[in-house]
Amino acid sequence: MAIWALVTGASEGLGREFATLAAKDGFDVILTARSVDKLQAHATSLRRAYTVAVEVIPADLTDPVAVERLWDQASRGRQIGVLVNNAGLGHNGDLTDAEGWPREADSLAVNVIAATILLKRAAAHMKAQGSGRIINVASTAGFMPGPHMAVYHATKAYLLSLSEAASEELRGSGVTVTAVCPGPTATQFFAAAEVEKKLVISRLPLPTAQSVALAGWEAMNKGRRVKVVGGMNKLFAFAPRIAPRRMIAFMAGIFLKKRW
C-alpha cells in the first residue's frame, strides 16, 4: 500500500520544500493550501521529477470545518505516513491595535486550531497503523515573548509545548512528533505579516527555505523531538532559560518593532 505525506502550506516556502523532500524520499504527496494555481504547478513539477502520485486538496485552514474535511478527504482510503503541519500566519503590530485583530484571529485559527486538529487526527491514524512521523513547524518565537508580534509568538509557544507533550504520549507507539524551530527564513512570511523591510531582523542574512526544510526533515527521520535550526537560533532559544524574562521581552521588542 502506498504511503502518503500530507503537507500544509505547500504552495510556497517551507511547505513547498517539505513536499519536495517527501516526494524525493518516495512518498506520495498531498498538497494543501489556499492557492490552487501554485499547488497545481508544484504538483506537476513533482510528478515530472519523481515517480510518485501527487494530489491537490485546496483548503482554508482558518475554518475548522474545512480542516476536518481536509483530513477526511486526505485519509480516505490512504495510509498517511507523514504529516507536515507547516501552514502558519503572523501579524506585526501592537496588541492594542484593533485593525490587526482579523489577521491575529486567523493566526490563532491556523497556528493553533488547525494544527491541533490535524495533529490529533494524524496521531490516532498513525498509532492505529503502528508507525508515522509528524512535523510541527514551530519557531524560535516559541521560546520567548514577542512584543509587537505577541499573538504569533504565543501560538508558536503553544505548538512547541503541544509537540513535546504529544511526543511523550506517543513514545513507544511507532509515531514520532518533531517540532522544527527555525528563526527568520527567506520566505514570503515577512511580506504576508506586513513587516517586509520594516524590522531590523528582516534585513539580516536569512537561511533559505530549502536548507531549513532539509534540517527539519532530517530531524524527523531521526525521531528528534525538537530541532532548532541554526547556531545563532540555538542561542536565542537557550537565552530565555538563563536571562530574566523581562529582559528577553525587551530585547525581542527592539527587533520586532516597526521602524517606519
Contacts in CASP RR format, 6 or more apart in sequence:
PFRMAT RR
TARGET T0000
AUTHOR 0000-0000-0000
METHOD contacts of the structure
MODEL  1
MAIWALVTGASEGLGREFATLAAKDGFDVILTARSVDKLQAHATSLRRAY
TVAVEVIPADLTDPVAVERLWDQASRGRQIGVLVNNAGLGHNGDLTDAEG
WPREADSLAVNVIAATILLKRAAAHMKAQGSGRIINVASTAGFMPGPHMA
VYHATKAYLLSLSEAASEELRGSGVTVTAVCPGPTATQFFAAAEVEKKLV
ISRLPLPTAQSVALAGWEAMNKGRRVKVVGGMNKLFAFAPRIAPRRMIAF
MAGIFLKKRW
1 79 0 8 1.000
2 28 0 8 1.000
2 53 0 8 1.000
2 78 0 8 1.000
2 79 0 8 1.000
3 27 0 8 1.000
3 28 0 8 1.000
3 79 0 8 1.000
3 80 0 8 1.000
3 81 0 8 1.000
3 82 0 8 1.000
4 27 0 8 1.000
4 28 0 8 1.000
4 29 0 8 1.000
4 30 0 8 1.000
4 74 0 8 1.000
4 78 0 8 1.000
4 79 0 8 1.000
4 80 0 8 1.000
4 81 0 8 1.000
4 82 0 8 1.000
5 19 0 8 1.000
5 22 0 8 1.000
5 27 0 8 1.000
5 28 0 8 1.000
5 29 0 8 1.000
5 30 0 8 1.000
5 80 0 8 1.000
5 81 0 8 1.000
5 82 0 8 1.000
5 83 0 8 1.000
5 84 0 8 1.000
6 30 0 8 1.000
6 32 0 8 1.000
6 74 0 8 1.000
6 80 0 8 1.000
6 82 0 8 1.000
6 83 0 8 1.000
6 84 0 8 1.000
6 118 0 8 1.000
6 122 0 8 1.000
7 15 0 8 1.000
7 18 0 8 1.000
7 19 0 8 1.000
7 22 0 8 1.000
7 29 0 8 1.000
7 30 0 8 1.000
7 31 0 8 1.000
7 32 0 8 1.000
7 84 0 8 1.000
7 86 0 8 1.000
8 15 0 8 1.000
8 32 0 8 1.000
8 33 0 8 1.000
8 61 0 8 1.000
8 84 0 8 1.000
8 85 0 8 1.000
8 86 0 8 1.000
8 87 0 8 1.000
8 114 0 8 1.000
8 118 0 8 1.000
9 15 0 8 1.000
9 32 0 8 1.000
9 33 0 8 1.000
9 86 0 8 1.000
9 87 0 8 1.000
9 88 0 8 1.000
10 16 0 8 1.000
10 18 0 8 1.000
10 19 0 8 1.000
10 31 0 8 1.000
10 32 0 8 1.000
10 33 0 8 1.000
10 39 0 8 1.000
10 42 0 8 1.000
10 86 0 8 1.000
11 31 0 8 1.000
11 33 0 8 1.000
11 34 0 8 1.000
11 35 0 8 1.000
11 38 0 8 1.000
11 39 0 8 1.000
11 42 0 8 1.000
12 33 0 8 1.000
12 35 0 8 1.000
12 38 0 8 1.000
12 187 0 8 1.000
12 188 0 8 1.000
13 185 0 8 1.000
13 187 0 8 1.000
13 188 0 8 1.000
13 209 0 8 1.000
14 86 0 8 1.000
14 137 0 8 1.000
14 182 0 8 1.000
14 185 0 8 1.000
14 187 0 8 1.000
14 209 0 8 1.000
14 212 0 8 1.000
14 213 0 8 1.000
15 84 0 8 1.000
15 86 0 8 1.000
15 209 0 8 1.000
15 213 0 8 1.000
16 42 0 8 1.000
16 209 0 8 1.000
17 209 0 8 1.000
17 210 0 8 1.000
17 212 0 8 1.000
17 213 0 8 1.000
17 214 0 8 1.000
18 84 0 8 1.000
18 86 0 8 1.000
18 135 0 8 1.000
18 213 0 8 1.000
18 217 0 8 1.000
19 29 0 8 1.000
19 31 0 8 1.000
19 42 0 8 1.000
19 46 0 8 1.000
19 84 0 8 1.000
20 46 0 8 1.000
20 213 0 8 1.000
21 213 0 8 1.000
21 214 0 8 1.000
21 217 0 8 1.000
22 29 0 8 1.000
22 82 0 8 1.000
22 84 0 8 1.000
23 29 0 8 1.000
23 46 0 8 1.000
23 49 0 8 1.000
23 50 0 8 1.000
23 52 0 8 1.000
23 54 0 8 1.000
24 50 0 8 1.000
26 50 0 8 1.000
26 51 0 8 1.000
26 52 0 8 1.000
27 52 0 8 1.000
27 81 0 8 1.000
27 82 0 8 1.000
28 52 0 8 1.000
28 53 0 8 1.000
28 54 0 8 1.000
28 55 0 8 1.000
29 43 0 8 1.000
29 46 0 8 1.000
29 52 0 8 1.000
29 53 0 8 1.000
29 54 0 8 1.000
29 55 0 8 1.000
30 54 0 8 1.000
30 55 0 8 1.000
30 56 0 8 1.000
30 57 0 8 1.000
30 74 0 8 1.000
30 78 0 8 1.000
31 39 0 8 1.000
31 42 0 8 1.000
31 43 0 8 1.000
31 54 0 8 1.000
31 55 0 8 1.000
31 56 0 8 1.000
31 57 0 8 1.000
32 39 0 8 1.000
32 56 0 8 1.000
32 57 0 8 1.000
32 58 0 8 1.000
32 59 0 8 1.000
32 61 0 8 1.000
32 70 0 8 1.000
32 74 0 8 1.000
32 87 0 8 1.000
33 39 0 8 1.000
33 58 0 8 1.000
33 59 0 8 1.000
33 87 0 8 1.000
34 58 0 8 1.000
34 59 0 8 1.000
34 60 0 8 1.000
35 58 0 8 1.000
36 56 0 8 1.000
36 58 0 8 1.000
39 56 0 8 1.000
39 58 0 8 1.000
40 56 0 8 1.000
43 54 0 8 1.000
43 55 0 8 1.000
43 56 0 8 1.000
46 52 0 8 1.000
46 54 0 8 1.000
47 53 0 8 1.000
47 54 0 8 1.000
55 74 0 8 1.000
57 70 0 8 1.000
57 73 0 8 1.000
57 74 0 8 1.000
59 66 0 8 1.000
59 67 0 8 1.000
59 69 0 8 1.000
59 70 0 8 1.000
60 66 0 8 1.000
61 67 0 8 1.000
61 70 0 8 1.000
61 87 0 8 1.000
61 109 0 8 1.000
61 110 0 8 1.000
61 114 0 8 1.000
62 106 0 8 1.000
62 109 0 8 1.000
62 110 0 8 1.000
62 114 0 8 1.000
63 109 0 8 1.000
64 109 0 8 1.000
64 113 0 8 1.000
64 114 0 8 1.000
64 117 0 8 1.000
67 113 0 8 1.000
67 114 0 8 1.000
67 117 0 8 1.000
67 118 0 8 1.000
68 117 0 8 1.000
68 121 0 8 1.000
70 118 0 8 1.000
71 117 0 8 1.000
71 118 0 8 1.000
71 121 0 8 1.000
71 122 0 8 1.000
74 80 0 8 1.000
75 121 0 8 1.000
75 125 0 8 1.000
79 129 0 8 1.000
80 122 0 8 1.000
80 125 0 8 1.000
80 126 0 8 1.000
80 132 0 8 1.000
81 126 0 8 1.000
81 129 0 8 1.000
81 131 0 8 1.000
81 132 0 8 1.000
81 133 0 8 1.000
82 132 0 8 1.000
82 133 0 8 1.000
82 134 0 8 1.000
82 135 0 8 1.000
82 220 0 8 1.000
83 118 0 8 1.000
83 119 0 8 1.000
83 122 0 8 1.000
83 133 0 8 1.000
83 134 0 8 1.000
83 135 0 8 1.000
84 134 0 8 1.000
84 135 0 8 1.000
84 137 0 8 1.000
85 115 0 8 1.000
85 118 0 8 1.000
85 119 0 8 1.000
85 134 0 8 1.000
85 135 0 8 1.000
85 136 0 8 1.000
85 137 0 8 1.000
85 159 0 8 1.000
86 135 0 8 1.000
86 137 0 8 1.000
87 110 0 8 1.000
87 114 0 8 1.000
87 115 0 8 1.000
88 107 0 8 1.000
88 110 0 8 1.000
88 111 0 8 1.000
88 137 0 8 1.000
89 103 0 8 1.000
89 106 0 8 1.000
89 107 0 8 1.000
89 110 0 8 1.000
89 111 0 8 1.000
89 152 0 8 1.000
89 192 0 8 1.000
89 193 0 8 1.000
90 103 0 8 1.000
90 104 0 8 1.000
90 107 0 8 1.000
90 111 0 8 1.000
90 149 0 8 1.000
90 151 0 8 1.000
90 152 0 8 1.000
90 189 0 8 1.000
90 192 0 8 1.000
90 193 0 8 1.000
91 100 0 8 1.000
91 103 0 8 1.000
91 104 0 8 1.000
91 107 0 8 1.000
91 149 0 8 1.000
91 151 0 8 1.000
91 152 0 8 1.000
91 193 0 8 1.000
91 194 0 8 1.000
92 148 0 8 1.000
92 149 0 8 1.000
92 193 0 8 1.000
92 194 0 8 1.000
92 195 0 8 1.000
92 198 0 8 1.000
92 199 0 8 1.000
92 256 0 8 1.000
92 258 0 8 1.000
93 100 0 8 1.000
93 148 0 8 1.000
93 149 0 8 1.000
93 258 0 8 1.000
94 148 0 8 1.000
95 150 0 8 1.000
95 151 0 8 1.000
103 194 0 8 1.000
104 151 0 8 1.000
107 151 0 8 1.000
107 152 0 8 1.000
107 155 0 8 1.000
108 151 0 8 1.000
108 155 0 8 1.000
111 152 0 8 1.000
111 155 0 8 1.000
111 156 0 8 1.000
111 158 0 8 1.000
111 159 0 8 1.000
112 155 0 8 1.000
112 158 0 8 1.000
112 159 0 8 1.000
115 136 0 8 1.000
115 159 0 8 1.000
115 162 0 8 1.000
116 162 0 8 1.000
119 134 0 8 1.000
119 136 0 8 1.000
119 162 0 8 1.000
119 163 0 8 1.000
119 166 0 8 1.000
119 177 0 8 1.000
122 134 0 8 1.000
123 134 0 8 1.000
123 166 0 8 1.000
123 170 0 8 1.000
123 175 0 8 1.000
123 177 0 8 1.000
126 132 0 8 1.000
126 133 0 8 1.000
126 134 0 8 1.000
126 173 0 8 1.000
126 174 0 8 1.000
126 175 0 8 1.000
127 170 0 8 1.000
127 173 0 8 1.000
127 174 0 8 1.000
127 175 0 8 1.000
130 173 0 8 1.000
130 174 0 8 1.000
130 175 0 8 1.000
131 174 0 8 1.000
131 175 0 8 1.000
132 174 0 8 1.000
132 175 0 8 1.000
132 176 0 8 1.000
133 175 0 8 1.000
133 176 0 8 1.000
133 178 0 8 1.000
133 220 0 8 1.000
133 221 0 8 1.000
133 223 0 8 1.000
134 166 0 8 1.000
134 175 0 8 1.000
134 176 0 8 1.000
134 177 0 8 1.000
134 178 0 8 1.000
135 178 0 8 1.000
135 180 0 8 1.000
135 216 0 8 1.000
135 217 0 8 1.000
135 220 0 8 1.000
136 159 0 8 1.000
136 160 0 8 1.000
136 162 0 8 1.000
136 163 0 8 1.000
136 177 0 8 1.000
136 178 0 8 1.000
136 179 0 8 1.000
136 180 0 8 1.000
137 180 0 8 1.000
137 182 0 8 1.000
138 156 0 8 1.000
138 159 0 8 1.000
138 160 0 8 1.000
138 163 0 8 1.000
138 179 0 8 1.000
138 180 0 8 1.000
138 181 0 8 1.000
139 156 0 8 1.000
139 181 0 8 1.000
139 182 0 8 1.000
139 183 0 8 1.000
140 181 0 8 1.000
140 182 0 8 1.000
140 183 0 8 1.000
140 228 0 8 1.000
140 233 0 8 1.000
140 236 0 8 1.000
140 237 0 8 1.000
141 149 0 8 1.000
141 152 0 8 1.000
141 153 0 8 1.000
141 156 0 8 1.000
141 157 0 8 1.000
141 183 0 8 1.000
142 153 0 8 1.000
142 156 0 8 1.000
142 157 0 8 1.000
142 159 0 8 1.000
142 160 0 8 1.000
142 181 0 8 1.000
143 157 0 8 1.000
143 160 0 8 1.000
143 181 0 8 1.000
143 236 0 8 1.000
143 237 0 8 1.000
143 240 0 8 1.000
144 153 0 8 1.000
144 236 0 8 1.000
144 239 0 8 1.000
144 240 0 8 1.000
144 248 0 8 1.000
144 249 0 8 1.000
144 252 0 8 1.000
145 153 0 8 1.000
145 154 0 8 1.000
145 245 0 8 1.000
145 248 0 8 1.000
145 249 0 8 1.000
145 252 0 8 1.000
146 152 0 8 1.000
146 153 0 8 1.000
146 249 0 8 1.000
146 252 0 8 1.000
146 253 0 8 1.000
146 256 0 8 1.000
147 249 0 8 1.000
147 250 0 8 1.000
147 252 0 8 1.000
147 253 0 8 1.000
147 256 0 8 1.000
147 257 0 8 1.000
148 253 0 8 1.000
148 256 0 8 1.000
148 257 0 8 1.000
148 258 0 8 1.000
149 193 0 8 1.000
149 256 0 8 1.000
152 193 0 8 1.000
153 252 0 8 1.000
159 179 0 8 1.000
160 179 0 8 1.000
160 181 0 8 1.000
160 226 0 8 1.000
163 177 0 8 1.000
163 178 0 8 1.000
163 179 0 8 1.000
163 225 0 8 1.000
163 226 0 8 1.000
164 177 0 8 1.000
164 179 0 8 1.000
164 225 0 8 1.000
164 226 0 8 1.000
166 177 0 8 1.000
167 176 0 8 1.000
167 177 0 8 1.000
167 178 0 8 1.000
167 225 0 8 1.000
170 176 0 8 1.000
170 177 0 8 1.000
176 220 0 8 1.000
176 223 0 8 1.000
176 225 0 8 1.000
177 225 0 8 1.000
178 216 0 8 1.000
178 219 0 8 1.000
178 220 0 8 1.000
178 223 0 8 1.000
178 224 0 8 1.000
178 225 0 8 1.000
178 226 0 8 1.000
178 227 0 8 1.000
179 225 0 8 1.000
179 226 0 8 1.000
179 227 0 8 1.000
180 212 0 8 1.000
180 215 0 8 1.000
180 216 0 8 1.000
180 219 0 8 1.000
180 220 0 8 1.000
180 227 0 8 1.000
180 229 0 8 1.000
181 226 0 8 1.000
181 227 0 8 1.000
181 228 0 8 1.000
181 229 0 8 1.000
181 233 0 8 1.000
181 237 0 8 1.000
182 207 0 8 1.000
182 212 0 8 1.000
182 228 0 8 1.000
182 229 0 8 1.000
182 230 0 8 1.000
182 233 0 8 1.000
183 229 0 8 1.000
183 230 0 8 1.000
183 233 0 8 1.000
183 236 0 8 1.000
184 190 0 8 1.000
184 201 0 8 1.000
184 202 0 8 1.000
184 204 0 8 1.000
184 206 0 8 1.000
185 206 0 8 1.000
185 207 0 8 1.000
185 208 0 8 1.000
185 209 0 8 1.000
185 212 0 8 1.000
186 206 0 8 1.000
186 207 0 8 1.000
186 208 0 8 1.000
186 209 0 8 1.000
187 209 0 8 1.000
190 196 0 8 1.000
190 197 0 8 1.000
190 199 0 8 1.000
190 202 0 8 1.000
195 202 0 8 1.000
195 258 0 8 1.000
196 202 0 8 1.000
197 203 0 8 1.000
198 258 0 8 1.000
198 259 0 8 1.000
198 260 0 8 1.000
199 255 0 8 1.000
199 256 0 8 1.000
199 257 0 8 1.000
199 258 0 8 1.000
199 259 0 8 1.000
200 254 0 8 1.000
200 255 0 8 1.000
200 259 0 8 1.000
201 255 0 8 1.000
201 256 0 8 1.000
207 229 0 8 1.000
207 230 0 8 1.000
211 229 0 8 1.000
212 229 0 8 1.000
215 227 0 8 1.000
215 229 0 8 1.000
215 230 0 8 1.000
216 227 0 8 1.000
216 229 0 8 1.000
219 227 0 8 1.000
228 234 0 8 1.000
228 237 0 8 1.000
239 248 0 8 1.000
240 248 0 8 1.000
END
